[in-house]
Amino acid sequence: MKSIFVILMIFVMSTNPTSAAPSPSTNNYVCPIDMNYVLTVPWNTSTCLNFQETLQSQNKTQTNLCCQTLLSLFGIALAKNLKKNSLFQLPNLSTSTSCLQDFQTKLTSLSLHSDIVSSCFEPLQFVITPNICANIQSKQDWFNKVGPAPLFNTSCKPDLSVSTNCDACVDQGLKVQEKLNKIDGNSSHSKDCFYFTILYIAGVVNEFGPENSGVMSCILELPLNSQKGSRKKSHHHTLVFGLVGASVGFIVIMFSLFGFYFWWVKRNKIENFIDHVDPWGEKRSNPRLRPNTGSIWLKFDDLVKATNNFSPQNFIGRGGFGTVYKGILHDDTTVAVKRIEESDFQGDDEFYNEVEIISNLKHRNLVPLKGCCVVDDDEDHNHEYRTRYLVHEYMPNGSLKDHLFPHEMEKKLLTWVQRKSIILDVANGLVYLHYGVKPAIYHRDIKATNILLDEDMRARVADFGLAKQSSESKSQLNTRVAGTYGYLAPEYALYGQLTEKSDVYSFGVVVLEIMCGRKALELSSSGTTSFLITDWVWSLMKCGNIGEALDGCMLVDNGKSYNIMERFLVVGILCSHLVADSRPTILDALKMLEGDIEVPPIPDRLLSLGNYMFTNGDSAEYNQNYYFFLSLECLTLELTMNPILVFFLLIFVMVTDATNSTRHSICPVSMNFVHKVPWNSSTCLNFKPLESKTKTKETICCQTLLSLFGIPLSEYLKKTSLFHFQNITTSISCLQDFQSNLTSLSLPDNLVSSCFDPSQFVTTPDTCVHIQTEQDLVHSVDPTNLALLNTLCEPDLTDRNHCPACVTQGIKVQQILTKIDGNSSHSQDCFFFTILYIAGIVNKLGPESNGISACILILFANLQGDSKKEHHHALVIGLVAASFVFVSFLLGLLYFWYKWWVKRTNVDNLLSHNAGSQEPSFSLRVRPKSGLIWFEFKDLVKVTDNFSAENFVGRGGFSLVYKGILPDGTIIAVKRIEESDYLGDAEFYSEVGIVSSLKHRNLVPLRGCCVVGEDESPEYSGKYLVYDYMSNGNLKDHLFPDMENQNVKQSLTWSQRKNIILDVANALIYLHFGVKPAVYHRDIKPTNILLDAGMRARVADFGLAKQDIQNKPQINTRVAGTRGYLAPEYALYGQLTEKSDVYSFGVVVLEIMCGRKALQLSSSGEPNFLIIDWVWSLMKSGKIEKAFDVSILMDGNSNRSIMERFLLVGILCSHAVADSRPTILDALKMLEGDIEVPPIPDWPITLGKRMFTKGDST
C-alpha cells in the first residue's frame, strides 16, 4: 500500500502538466529553504553517480531511477517549506528556480553531474497553483478541508521507522486522500491529493520532521545508504554482544539442565503416542517389537541411514499425505519409507488410521506394514524431519498408474496377462477386506495410484489412510467426504452412504482404466472436466461397439482371449454402475471375472453423469456434443429409415466440431520480445506470492510484467485494431506463451498466474466510453487533441524533450475520455487505452522501441521502489533488554522461553500457510490492518469460567464452542479446535487466513485466536478462535429444535425466514463478488448460519473456505463439505465454482421454506428423504403449495406469491445442472423481485432415487 502511495506521488510530481518556461538569466530571489540537508542525510547517491553516461546511452530505466531518488530528496525541502511557510509548493517560478539551483550546487559538491537537476525537473512543476486538489495551497486550506483528523495525526506522529507505525500512518493517509478526492470531485486531481498528503505528513504531522530516517524511508521512500551510521550500529552491536557474552558462562551450565527437561518431555510424548495408536492398550517403550503384529518401532537414525538421508536419488513418489523414499535396512531388506509431512494437515489422522488398521491385516494382495517412527519437535533433528514415518515392503515396479499412464517412454505397456492378474489381485484384496476380517474394512480410496506392483507384477492394495471399519461406517450428515474425484460412488459422494458397494464402484472404475488404457477423469486445458471413462464406455456398449473401448495393445496376439477381455470390461461397467443396488458385491464380481457365474444383463443408467454436471458453459457444451457424437454411430444404425434426420445430425456434429476446434487458440502475437527488450528482470527473480515480507517487491514485479505485457497488447492493437483479446482462450494462450518465455529466463513459473487474471485482457463493452477498437477511441476524442497527441508522440521518445510532451498530452486525452465516460471508476481503463494507442498506433518506432518502453509503458508501473527497509533500532533495544533479564532471572526465563518457543513455532506454521494474511509476523498482539488479537490462554480460561459446562454453546466444525465475557462486558464465542480433530489444523489455518480479511454485516467477525501447546495445558491443548457471540444460536436450532428445546424455541415467522434468506444471499454476494480473489465457502448449511440479537443471519465457519486464486480442479483433490448440501459436480468430480455455493444456498432456502431437513435418514441410517426431490416432485405435479411449512402459511403477515417466488428460487439454485443455476447475484435479484424467475429446466435425474444401497430405500 505504501509503495502505491509513493508511486502516485512520483507520478504526479514528474508528470504534472507544465508549460515550458525559460529560466531567468539572473535570479534575485533567495531560496527560503536550507539545502544543507543534502549533505547530511544518509541517502544513497549510487543511483546517480554515472548519470551522464546513462543519459547518453539512453538507459531510461537507470535515468528514471536517479530522477525518482532526487525527487524524494527534494520532497524533504518542500516538506520543510510547508512547515516553515505553510505553503505546499513554492510561491513563484523564480523561487523554484533558485531552490533547484541550490539543490544542484549541493549535489555537485557530492561529485554528481552538474546538469542532473535540469535533466530531471522543470522549475514550474514546483510552483503553487490554485487549480489542484480541493484548491488547497496552504496549511490553513488543508485544515479547512480535512478538519481535525485526530486518528490521522495520531498515527503519523510517532517514529515511522517502526514498521507498524509506518503501516498505520500510510493507511490513515490513504483515507484522508480519499476524503480530499470526494471534496474536490475531479478524479484528475487525485494524484495531487496524494502528493499533498505526503508533504503534510512529512512537514507538519510527524514530530521528528522530514529529515528523520523514518519519514524518509516510510513516507518519501528515499533510498538510504546502508553504510552511513555504521559506527553507531557498531556501538550498538558491541553493547549487545558484551551483555549477551556476560551471560554465556551461566547459559552453558543451565543448558544441560534444560536438555534433560527436553529429554523427559520427549519420553513422555512417545509413551503417550504409543498408548494412542496401540489397540491393545499396552505401552511400547521396551521392547520396541510389537508382539501381536510384528510391527516395529524404528529409530529415526536407522531410517536416515537406510534412505541415504532421504536423498533425491531414493525418492520414489508422492502418496496420500506424504512423500515416499526407497531404503535398505541393516539386514538388507528393501523398504519404502513414507514420510507424513507436517504440512499435510490430514496426515495425523491418516497415520493413526493406517497403523491401527493395516497392522492387523495380512494378505498376499495387500502391502504389509513393517514398522513406523515418530520424530517430535523437541528431538535434535532438523525441523523438516520432525514428523511421522510408515515403513512398508518395497514394491519394485511402482504403482499401476506408472504403467497405465507412463511419463517415461521406456516403461513397457502392460500385457493382457498382466492386466488380468492385476484385476484379479485387486479383487482378491478387496474380498479379504470386506469378508476376510471382522469388522469389515472399506478402503475408500481404491485408485491406480494406490495399487502397487511387486517384482512379479502382481498387485498389492496400499494406502489405508482413509480406510474405515464397517462398525463405524453408519452414515452421518455431518461426516466429511473422503476419497478421490473420479473414483467416488455417487451415493457416497453426494449423501455419505458408505457400504462395500462404494469400494466396488471404485474397483469398477479401475477395471475400466486397465482395460481401456484411459484415465477415469480427464481435464481440459482450462481445468474443466472433458472426459469420463464411465460415460464413454457406457455409450460404446449401448451402441454395440464395446470392443472399441479395449486398449489396442492388448488385442495384438490375443485374439483368442477377446471374449474374456469383453467379460472383464462388462464387469467393470457393472461395478461402476450409478445405481448402487445394480452393482454386484466384490465377491460376486470376482466370480464373474473368473467365469464361475454369468454376468447379468446391465440395467439402464438414468443418465451419463458427464452430460450435465459441470459448471463451465464451454465444458458443458463440449461434453454434451462429445457424448452426442459417441452416440451418432448407434443412431445411424437405428435411424436408417430416416436419412433426412441422420443428415441433419451429421451437419450438427460437423458444426459443433468446428466450433469446438476454435477453443484451442494460438496466441496471435509473438512473445519472443521478452528476450530482446533490455528490461530489468531482477525484480522478479525471487518472486514468492504468499510471503508478505516481500509484498512491495512482488507488487513491483507485477507492475514490471504489466509494462512488459503492454508490448504484445500494443502489437495486437496494431495488428487487429482491438485493445484487448477477443476471448478468454486467446488471453490464456498469450499469457501461457508469456510465462514460457519468462521461464526460459530462469524466472519462477508462477509469475503470470500470480499477477494476472486472463479475463482482465479480454474485450468487454463495459469500459472507458465503451471503447473496444482503435476506431472507437478516434471517434471519442476531438480532432484537435487527437492530432496533437499524434504529433507529440510520433517521434523517438528516448529524447527527453519529446517524452514529457507526449506524456502530458496523453494524460490530457485520458482526462477527456474519463470526462466523456462520466464514470470515475473507468479512469484507469481510459489511461490504459491511451498508453496502448500511443505505443501501438501513434509512435513510428513501435512498442518494442526503447523510447516506448521507458517513456510510455513504464507508466503502468512508474516506480521500481525498494523493498521496505529493515529497522534495527527496536531489535537492538530488545536484545539488550533480553540479555539483562536473561542474566537476572535465567532459570524462570528458560521455562517460560520454552513455552513461548513451542507456541511461536505453531504461530510460524500458521503464518506459512496463511494465504490471506498481509503481515510478515505477529510480533504485535494486534494486527494493525485486520484488528486480529492473539489472546493469552489464561484470559480465555478466565472469560469462559474454565470452559465450564454452563458456558458450553454447542459443537461446530471440528470443535467445541463456549460462551465468554471479556472484561469490558463484550460477549464472545470461543471455538476450541481439539487436537484429536485432525482436520482441525487445516480448518484453523484456512479460517484465520481468510476470515481475518473479510468484513461484512452478514458474516460473523473473527476477533482473535490462540494457540496452546501440550506443555501449557495437556487437557486444553489445541487452537482457539474467538468470534462475536450470536445470542440466538444457529439456524438449525430454530428450524429443527432438539426434543429438549422444542418448547423453548419458537417457530420462525415468515418475516424472519425472509430476512435470513436475504442475509445469507448478501453474504455470499460479498464472498463471490465483493472480495478479490473470490471466496467459496464450501459448507453453507443451517448449522453455519448464526442469528444475532435481531434475528438477522450471519454466515460462519470458514474452515473449509477456498479462495479462487485461478483455482483449477485437480483429480486427486479431496472432497470437502457436508453431505446433502454438496453440489453434484463438486461432490463427484471436484468442479468447484461459485455455483457450488449457490447449490448449497438453494438447499438451505428449501429447508427454511419447507421446515424439513435436506437429508433424512431411516432408523437403519440410510437416506430415505431428499428435500430437493420432494419439492421437485410437488412442483412438477402442480402442488407446490404443499411444500410450505404449515407455520408460515398460518402467519398473518405471509404473502403467498412472494413465498412461492422464494421457493422457486430455492429449486432453481439447487438444480442438479450447474449451468441451470443462477449466480448468487441473480438469485438475490429474483428473491427481491427485481427480475423474473425463469422457467426451471428439467432435471436429467432425480438424484435421490435409485442411488442408495438397500432395496427398500429404492
C-alpha positions, -999 to 999 in steps of 0.1 A, spaced: 0 0 0 29 23 9 45 17 -25 13 26 -43 12 58 -22 47 67 -33 43 56 -69 14 81 -73 34 108 -56 63 103 -80 40 101 -110 23 134 -101 54 153 -94 71 140 -125 42 144 -149 23 174 -136 13 194 -167 36 223 -173 43 248 -199 79 254 -209 92 285 -192 128 297 -197 148 301 -166 157 337 -159 192 347 -166 195 364 -133 178 354 -101 173 379 -74 153 355 -53 168 336 -24 156 301 -18 138 301 16 150 265 23 184 254 36 196 227 13 225 216 35 205 185 44 215 171 11 250 167 25 239 153 59 211 130 51 224 94 46 208 89 12 222 66 -14 239 85 -42 249 54 -62 219 56 -84 231 89 -98 269 85 -99 271 78 -137 241 99 -147 257 115 -177 268 81 -191 233 66 -186 217 96 -202 240 94 -233 235 56 -235 197 62 -234 193 39 -204 159 53 -195 154 29 -166 185 40 -147 179 77 -156 143 75 -142 156 57 -111 180 86 -104 154 113 -110 130 94 -87 156 94 -60 162 131 -64 125 138 -63 122 120 -30 152 140 -18 137 173 -29 105 163 -12 123 170 21 128 206 11 92 210 1 81 195 34 104 219 53 90 248 33 55 237 43 65 235 80 81 269 78 60 289 54 27 270 55 28 266 17 26 232 -1 46 244 -30 70 273 -38 54 308 -43 67 316 -77 89 304 -106 119 324 -95 119 309 -61 115 275 -76 145 282 -99 166 294 -70 159 264 -49 166 240 -77 199 258 -83 209 255 -46 198 218 -48 221 213 -78 250 231 -60 248 206 -31 246 177 -54 277 189 -74 296 190 -42 289 153 -38 306 148 -72 273 143 -90 268 157 -125 262 195 -128 232 191 -151 214 164 -131 187 187 -118 178 203 -150 177 169 -167 151 156 -142 129 186 -133 112 217 -147 110 246 -122 74 252 -130 63 219 -116 70 230 -80 52 264 -83 19 267 -64 -13 269 -83 -49 270 -70 -63 247 -97 -54 214 -80 -65 192 -51 -96 209 -35 -79 243 -42 -55 237 -13 -24 259 -12 -16 263 25 -18 246 58 -50 266 66 -66 255 34 -58 219 44 -73 222 79 -104 239 65 -110 210 41 -98 180 61 -107 191 96 -91 179 128 -85 142 117 -72 130 151 -66 94 140 -45 106 111 -25 129 133 -20 103 160 -10 75 135 16 97 117 31 115 147 54 88 162 86 73 149 78 59 114 109 37 114 88 12 133 71 -8 106 37 -10 124 37 28 129 45 32 92 17 9 80 -8 26 103 2 61 90 0 51 54 -34 36 59 -47 68 75 -31 89 48 -50 70 21 -82 76 40 -75 114 42 -66 114 5 -98 97 -4 -117 123 16 -99 151 -4 -108 134 -36 -145 135 -27 -143 171 -17 -125 180 -49 -149 160 -72 -123 159 -100 -107 125 -104 -78 140 -123 -67 158 -92 -64 125 -72 -27 124 -76 -22 160 -63 -41 150 -32 -17 121 -27 12 145 -31 -2 170 -6 -10 142 19 27 130 18 41 165 23 16 173 51 27 141 70 64 148 65 63 186 72 35 191 97 23 159 114 53 138 122 70 150 154 105 141 141 103 162 109 111 154 72 148 147 78 140 118 101 150 84 88 115 70 94 98 98 74 124 95 46 121 57 43 84 53 51 67 84 35 92 98 10 108 63 4 142 79 -1 169 51 -6 192 54 24 228 45 24 233 13 44 269 23 52 260 56 69 258 54 106 278 22 107 297 34 138 265 38 157 255 4 147 288 -10 156 285 6 190 251 -10 195 264 -43 184 293 -41 208 269 -33 236 246 -62 226 274 -88 223 290 -76 255 258 -80 275 250 -113 259 285 -126 263 284 -119 300 257 -145 303 273 -172 283 290 -190 312 258 -192 331 239 -203 300 263 -233 294 256 -245 330 218 -242 327 215 -257 292 225 -292 305 195 -290 329 173 -277 301 184 -306 278 174 -330 305 140 -314 306 137 -318 268 145 -355 270 120 -360 297 92 -343 277 101 -364 246 100 -396 265 65 -389 279 52 -378 244 64 -411 229 48 -431 256 15 -412 252 16 -417 214 21 -454 217 -8 -456 241 -29 -438 215 -21 -460 185 -18 -494 201 -52 -511 200 -42 -534 229 -36 -506 253 0 -516 262 29 -492 265 55 -499 239 87 -483 251 107 -515 256 109 -538 238 101 -520 205 88 -551 188 50 -552 189 44 -589 198 8 -592 183 15 -577 149 52 -578 142 51 -540 136 84 -525 147 91 -491 162 122 -480 142 148 -454 151 149 -423 130 186 -426 126 181 -460 111 157 -445 85 181 -417 77 209 -443 71 185 -466 51 174 -438 28 208 -421 25 194 -391 44 163 -391 23 183 -383 -8 166 -373 -41 181 -405 -57 160 -425 -32 128 -405 -39 100 -428 -53 70 -405 -54 42 -389 -35 15 -409 -17 -15 -398 3 -4 -370 26 33 -378 23 64 -385 2 79 -420 -3 116 -430 -3 133 -462 -10 155 -475 17 177 -505 27 177 -516 63 207 -530 81 195 -566 73 195 -557 36 157 -557 34 145 -531 9 117 -510 22 95 -480 12 96 -452 38 65 -430 37 72 -396 54 40 -379 65 47 -342 64 35 -318 90 21 -295 63 -3 -322 54 -29 -315 80 -49 -347 75 -16 -366 79 -21 -372 117 -55 -389 110 -41 -410 82 -11 -421 103 -32 -433 133 -57 -449 109 -31 -467 89 -12 -481 119 -43 -493 136 -59 -509 106 -32 -524 85 -11 -537 113 -39 -563 119 -41 -573 82 -22 -600 64 -29 -609 28 -8 -615 -2 -26 -587 -21 -21 -561 5 11 -541 11 22 -551 46 33 -525 72 68 -533 86 71 -505 111 68 -469 120 87 -440 136 78 -407 154 101 -377 154 90 -349 178 97 -312 178 120 -315 208 143 -341 192 177 -330 179 169 -331 142 162 -305 115 127 -291 116 119 -306 82 123 -342 96 101 -337 127 71 -358 117 59 -394 114 70 -423 92 55 -455 80 77 -483 67 63 -507 41 76 -535 20 92 -521 -12 73 -527 -44 100 -525 -72 75 -520 -100 59 -489 -86 22 -481 -89 -3 -493 -115 -7 -457 -126 30 -456 -137 24 -484 -161 -10 -474 -174 -1 -438 -179 37 -436 -180 56 -404 -181 88 -421 -195 87 -438 -228 110 -466 -217 83 -481 -195 67 -511 -211 29 -512 -216 11 -539 -196 3 -571 -214 -32 -587 -213 -20 -614 -190 -5 -588 -166 -37 -567 -167 -58 -598 -160 -37 -608 -130 -38 -572 -116 -76 -570 -117 -80 -604 -101 -54 -595 -74 -72 -562 -65 -105 -581 -64 -90 -607 -40 -76 -579 -18 -110 -563 -16 -127 -596 -9 -104 -601 21 -111 -566 34 -149 -569 30 -153 -606 41 -120 -619 55 -118 -596 86 -143 -586 112 -154 -559 113 -152 -554 75 -129 -527 62 -139 -502 35 -108 -488 18 -125 -457 4 -96 -447 -19 -92 -475 -45 -74 -460 -75 -45 -468 -98 -20 -448 -76 -28 -470 -46 -23 -503 -64 14 -513 -62 32 -539 -82 57 -563 -68 87 -579 -86 64 -604 -104 40 -576 -115 13 -589 -90 -9 -563 -75 -10 -552 -38 -35 -527 -25 -18 -499 -5 -25 -467 14 -51 -473 41 -51 -437 54 -88 -432 46 -99 -468 54 -129 -472 77 -142 -501 96 -178 -511 89 -187 -507 126 -180 -470 122 -195 -465 88 -231 -456 96 -240 -425 76 -238 -392 94 -249 -360 78 -220 -340 93 -194 -366 82 -169 -351 58 -164 -368 24 -131 -388 18 -118 -401 -14 -106 -390 -48 -127 -374 -76 -135 -397 -105 -135 -428 -82 -162 -418 -57 -195 -437 -58 -223 -412 -64 -244 -422 -33 -213 -418 -11 -200 -385 -26 -234 -368 -25 -251 -382 6 -225 -402 26 -240 -437 21 -209 -458 27 -210 -496 22 -189 -522 4 -206 -510 -28 -186 -478 -26 -154 -497 -29 -170 -518 -57 -177 -486 -77 -140 -475 -74 -129 -510 -83 -151 -508 -114 -135 -476 -125 -100 -490 -121 -110 -521 -141 -122 -497 -169 -89 -478 -167 -69 -511 -170 -89 -525 -199 -92 -492 -219 -58 -476 -211 -76 -442 -204 -78 -422 -172 -110 -422 -152 -113 -384 -154 -96 -361 -178 -94 -323 -176 -93 -298 -204 -67 -271 -206 -90 -248 -187 -92 -272 -158 -128 -284 -166 -138 -320 -169 -138 -331 -206 -138 -369 -203 -154 -395 -180 -145 -431 -187 -177 -445 -172 -198 -425 -197 -176 -432 -226 -176 -470 -222 -213 -469 -214 -220 -451 -247 -200 -476 -267 -217 -505 -250 -252 -491 -258 -242 -488 -294 -230 -524 -296 -194 -512 -301 -179 -523 -268 -148 -537 -285 -137 -502 -294 -132 -494 -257 -104 -520 -253 -68 -508 -253 -55 -517 -287 -21 -530 -274 -39 -559 -256 -55 -572 -288 -22 -579 -305 -16 -617 -305 -45 -622 -280 -74 -627 -304 -84 -660 -287 -89 -641 -254 -112 -615 -268 -143 -629 -251 -126 -629 -217 -115 -593 -223 -150 -583 -231 -162 -601 -199 -137 -581 -178 -148 -549 -194 -186 -556 -188 -178 -565 -152 -161 -531 -149 -192 -514 -163 -214 -533 -139 -193 -525 -109 -192 -488 -118 -230 -485 -123 -245 -453 -110 -271 -472 -90 -256 -489 -60 -282 -518 -60 -272 -526 -96 -236 -533 -86 -225 -567 -75 -206 -574 -43 -169 -577 -48 -172 -615 -41 -198 -618 -70 -176 -596 -92 -146 -619 -86 -168 -649 -96 -179 -632 -128 -143 -623 -137 -132 -659 -132 -162 -672 -152 -178 -691 -123 -211 -672 -127 -226 -654 -157 -225 -616 -159 -261 -605 -156 -278 -580 -180 -267 -545 -171 -296 -523 -160 -301 -490 -178 -285 -459 -164 -306 -428 -159 -280 -405 -175 -244 -400 -184 -230 -381 -155 -208 -361 -178 -237 -347 -198 -249 -320 -175 -230 -318 -143 -201 -294 -150 -202 -258 -142 -184 -241 -171 -207 -234 -201 -180 -243 -226 -172 -277 -210 -209 -285 -206 -214 -278 -243 -183 -299 -251 -195 -328 -230 -230 -328 -245 -216 -327 -280 -190 -353 -272 -214 -379 -259 -238 -370 -287 -211 -378 -312 -203 -411 -295 -240 -420 -299 -241 -410 -335 -230 -443 -350 -255 -460 -328 -282 -436 -340 -273 -441 -377 -278 -478 -373 -312 -473 -356 -324 -445 -379 -316 -458 -413 -352 -454 -422 -350 -416 -417 -319 -404 -437 -330 -368 -435 -327 -368 -397 -293 -385 -400 -282 -358 -424 -292 -330 -400 -275 -348 -371 -242 -351 -392 -244 -314 -400 -249 -305 -363 -219 -326 -353 -197 -310 -380 -207 -275 -370 -202 -284 -333 -167 -298 -341 -158 -267 -360 -169 -246 -330 -150 -266 -305 -119 -266 -326 -116 -228 -321 -112 -233 -284 -76 -244 -289 -65 -209 -296 -30 -199 -307 -17 -165 -294 -18 -141 -324 12 -121 -313 48 -133 -307 62 -132 -271 98 -135 -282 103 -98 -275 108 -109 -238 144 -120 -248 151 -89 -270 139 -60 -249 165 -49 -223 142 -50 -193 153 -54 -157 143 -90 -147 159 -88 -113 127 -75 -97 111 -109 -103 139 -133 -95 128 -143 -60 90 -139 -65 70 -156 -37 33 -145 -38 24 -158 -3 53 -142 16 40 -109 28 75 -98 38 83 -92 2 50 -78 -8 65 -45 -20 89 -64 -42 61 -86 -56 40 -56 -64 70 -41 -83 74 -74 -101 38 -75 -112 40 -38 -123 71 -46 -143 54 -75 -160 23 -54 -168 46 -29 -185 62 -57 -204 29 -73 -214 19 -39 -228 42 -46 -257 22 -76 -271 -11 -58 -263 2 -28 -284 12 -52 -312 -22 -68 -311 -39 -34 -313 -16 -25 -343 -25 -59 -360 -62 -62 -353 -73 -27 -341 -86 -43 -309 -74 -31 -275 -80 -65 -258 -81 -101 -269 -114 -113 -284 -120 -142 -260 -107 -158 -228 -89 -187 -246 -68 -163 -266 -59 -144 -235 -50 -177 -217 -29 -188 -247 -10 -155 -248 -4 -155 -211 9 -190 -213 33 -181 -241 44 -151 -220 51 -173 -190 70 -198 -211 93 -170 -223 98 -158 -187 105 -193 -175 132 -196 -202 149 -166 -184 151 -187 -152 122 -168 -137 96 -186 -115 68 -204 -134 40 -189 -113 47 -152 -122 19 -147 -147 -8 -167 -128 1 -148 -96 0 -113 -112 -28 -115 -137 -63 -128 -144 -68 -138 -180 -102 -121 -181 -86 -87 -175 -73 -87 -210 -105 -98 -227 -126 -73 -247 -157 -60 -229 -180 -31 -237 -183 -21 -200 -152 0 -200 -139 35 -209 -165 51 -232 -173 15 -244 -141 15 -263 -131 -18 -278 -113 -8 -311 -89 18 -323 -118 35 -343 -138 38 -311 -111 58 -294 -106 80 -325 -143 89 -326 -143 96 -289 -116 123 -288 -119 156 -305 -97 160 -337 -76 188 -322 -64 169 -292 -60 137 -311 -39 154 -338 -17 170 -311 -13 135 -295 -3 121 -328 22 149 -334 38 148 -299 40 110 -296 51 101 -331 89 108 -328 116 89 -308 106 92 -272 141 84 -259 147 121 -264 140 137 -230 124 167 -247 98 145 -265 88 122 -237 73 147 -213 53 164 -240 39 131 -252 30 120 -216 14 154 -208 -8 152 -239 -16 116 -232 -29 125 -198 -50 152 -213 -66 127 -237 -72 103 -208 -89 131 -189 -111 139 -219 -121 102 -222 -128 100 -185 -150 131 -186 -170 118 -216 -175 84 -199 -188 101 -167 -177 71 -145 -146 79 -125 -140 41 -119 -132 38 -157 -104 63 -154 -78 36 -153 -92 19 -184 -90 53 -202 -54 56 -191 -47 21 -202 -62 26 -237 -43 58 -242 -10 42 -235 -17 13 -258 -28 37 -285 4 57 -283 26 25 -282 8 5 -309 -6 31 -333 10 66 -329 47 61 -323 66 55 -355 92 32 -339 66 7 -324 61 -8 -290 94 -26 -288 115 6 -291 134 18 -260 115 51 -261 81 34 -258 93 10 -231 110 37 -209 86 66 -215 51 52 -221 48 16 -209 67 24 -177 36 44 -167 20 11 -159 45 8 -131 60 42 -126 83 34 -96 106 5 -92 107 11 -55 129 -7 -30 115 -32 -5 106 -19 29 137 -11 48 147 -31 78 147 -11 111 173 -21 136 166 2 165 139 -18 182 159 -50 176 189 -36 195 169 -25 224 151 -58 225 184 -78 226 199 -56 253 168 -59 275 165 -96 269 201 -102 279 197 -82 311 165 -101 320 182 -134 310 211 -129 334 188 -118 363 161 -144 360 176 -172 339 160 -202 355 125 -189 353 130 -174 319 142 -207 304 110 -223 314 88 -196 300 110 -193 269 105 -230 261 67 -225 264 69 -194 241 91 -213 217 66 -241 212 38 -216 209 57 -194 184 65 -225 163 28 -231 159 23 -194 150 51 -196 124 34 -227 109 2 -208 108 18 -179 90 35 -201 65 1 -215 55 -19 -183 59 -26 -172 23 -49 -145 34 -25 -127 57 -10 -94 48 16 -92 76 50 -109 79 47 -118 115 25 -114 146 52 -97 166 25 -75 180 -6 -88 197 -29 -67 175 -25 -69 137 -27 -33 125 -47 -40 94 -72 -66 105 -75 -59 142 -70 -96 149 -59 -102 185 -37 -130 198 -53 -139 231 -35 -154 261 -49 -188 270 -52 -178 307 -75 -150 295 -97 -174 276 -99 -197 307 -110 -167 328 -137 -154 304 -152 -189 299 -150 -198 336 -125 -226 328 -146 -238 299 -174 -247 322 -204 -268 311 -227 -238 318 -208 -218 291 -209 -246 266 -228 -234 235 -225 -264 211 -204 -282 186 -191 -266 154 -169 -279 126 -142 -300 143 -146 -281 175 -165 -272 207 -179 -236 212 -181 -218 246 -196 -185 256 -173 -160 273 -174 -124 286 -145 -101 282 -135 -76 310 -152 -48 290 -185 -67 290 -183 -79 254 -198 -113 249 -177 -136 227 -179 -172 214 -147 -192 219 -143 -220 194 -119 -247 206 -104 -269 179 -93 -300 197 -60 -318 189 -80 -351 183 -98 -334 154 -71 -340 129 -87 -319 102 -87 -290 127 -52 -278 117 -63 -272 81 -95 -256 92 -77 -233 116 -52 -221 90 -80 -215 65 -103 -197 89 -77 -173 102 -62 -167 68 -95 -159 51 -119 -145 77 -95 -120 92 -95 -101 59 -133 -102 55 -157 -76 68 -195 -77 61 -226 -73 83 -238 -108 73 -205 -125 83 -196 -135 118 -164 -114 125 -133 -131 138 -120 -112 169 -88 -132 176 -72 -165 182 -49 -185 205 -25 -215 202 -20 -237 232 7 -264 232 5 -297 252 32 -284 276 10 -255 286 -22 -274 292 -24 -311 281 -61 -311 288 -68 -279 268 -41 -281 242 -52 -270 207 -62 -240 188 -88 -214 196 -108 -189 175 -127 -161 191 -158 -146 175 -186 -122 183 -213 -141 202 -245 -147 184 -272 -147 211 -298 -167 191 -277 -196 182 -277 -212 147 -305 -215 122 -307 -253 127 -317 -248 163 -347 -228 152 -357 -249 122 -352 -283 137 -350 -279 176 -340 -309 197 -367 -325 218 -355 -309 250 -356 -275 233 -388 -280 214 -409 -260 238 -383 -233 242 -377 -225 206 -405 -207 188 -411 -213 151 -396 -187 128 -421 -162 114 -423 -156 77 -407 -122 81 -377 -138 99 -373 -165 73 -374 -140 45 -347 -118 62 -325 -148 69 -326 -159 33 -318 -124 20 -290 -120 46 -273 -153 35 -276 -143 -1 -260 -109 6 -231 -126 25 -225 -149 -5 -225 -120 -29 -198 -103 -8 -177 -135 -8 -182 -141 -46 -180 -106 -59 -170 -82 -31 -135 -95 -24 -107 -104 -47 -99 -132 -51 -134 -145 -46 -140 -169 -16 -161 -201 -19 -175 -211 15 -180 -248 6 -201 -255 37 -233 -234 36 -258 -252 59 -281 -242 88 -255 -251 114 -232 -225 99 -257 -197 98 -259 -179 131 -286 -155 143 -278 -123 162 -300 -105 187 -322 -91 160 -326 -125 144 -305 -114 114 -283 -140 98 -245 -142 98 -226 -168 78 -200 -185 100 -174 -213 99 -149 -207 71 -127 -237 79 -134 -252 45 -134 -220 25 -112 -217 -5 -100 -187 -24 -104 -186 -61 -68 -179 -70 -70 -192 -105 -83 -224 -90 -84 -254 -113 -99 -287 -102 -75 -315 -95 -84 -351 -98 -66 -360 -66 -81 -332 -46 -101 -345 -16 -138 -336 -12 -148 -311 15 -183 -302 27 -214 -317 42 -235 -344 25 -269 -332 14 -255 -298 6 -228 -307 -19 -234 -298 -55 -233 -329 -76 -205 -317 -100 -183 -309 -69 -191 -339 -49 -184 -363 -78 -156 -346 -98 -143 -317 -78 -156 -290 -101 -156 -261 -77 -170 -227 -87 -194 -201 -72 -223 -223 -84 -212 -249 -57 -221 -224 -30 -253 -215 -49 -264 -251 -48 -259 -253 -10 -277 -220 -6 -307 -234 -26 -309 -264 -3 -309 -241 27 -337 -220 12 -358 -251 7 -352 -261 43 -362 -227 55 -394 -225 34 -404 -261 40 -393 -267 75 -378 -301 66 -342 -313 66 -322 -316 34 -315 -352 40 -332 -375 64 -321 -410 75 -341 -440 83 -337 -459 116 -310 -480 99 -290 -449 90 -299 -449 53 -312 -418 34 -349 -421 29 -358 -384 21 -342 -357 -1 -358 -323 1 -348 -314 -34 -365 -345 -49 -396 -340 -28 -401 -303 -37 -393 -310 -73 -420 -337 -75 -446 -314 -59 -437 -286 -84 -439 -309 -114 -473 -321 -102 -486 -286 -97 -489 -289 -59 -460 -267 -49 -481 -251 -21 -479 -284 -2 -442 -279 3 -446 -248 26 -440 -251 63 -475 -250 79 -464 -224 104 -457 -198 78 -490 -205 60 -507 -196 92 -486 -164 96 -509 -134 91 -480 -114 75 -472 -140 49 -476 -133 12 -483 -164 -9 -469 -151 -42 -436 -139 -25 -433 -172 -7 -438 -191 -39 -411 -170 -56 -387 -178 -27 -394 -215 -31 -389 -214 -68 -356 -196 -64 -345 -223 -39 -354 -250 -65 -335 -232 -93 -304 -227 -71 -304 -264 -61 -307 -276 -97 -287 -307 -105 -272 -290 -135 -247 -263 -126 -253 -242 -157 -290 -241 -149 -283 -224 -116 -282 -186 -114 -253 -167 -99 -260 -156 -63 -263 -121 -76 -291 -130 -99 -307 -152 -72 -309 -122 -49 -325 -101 -77 -351 -128 -82 -358 -130 -44 -363 -93 -43 -385 -93 -73 -361 -72 -95 -360 -98 -122 -384 -126 -130 -377 -162 -120 -370 -180 -154 -387 -213 -163 -368 -241 -144 -352 -266 -168 -360 -303 -164 -336 -324 -143 -317 -352 -160 -322 -373 -130 -340 -373 -96 -309 -376 -75 -325 -392 -45 -339 -422 -63 -320 -454 -71 -288 -442 -57 -288 -460 -23 -278 -494 -14 -309 -511 0 -339 -522 -19 -365 -507 4 -349 -472 1 -350 -475 -37 
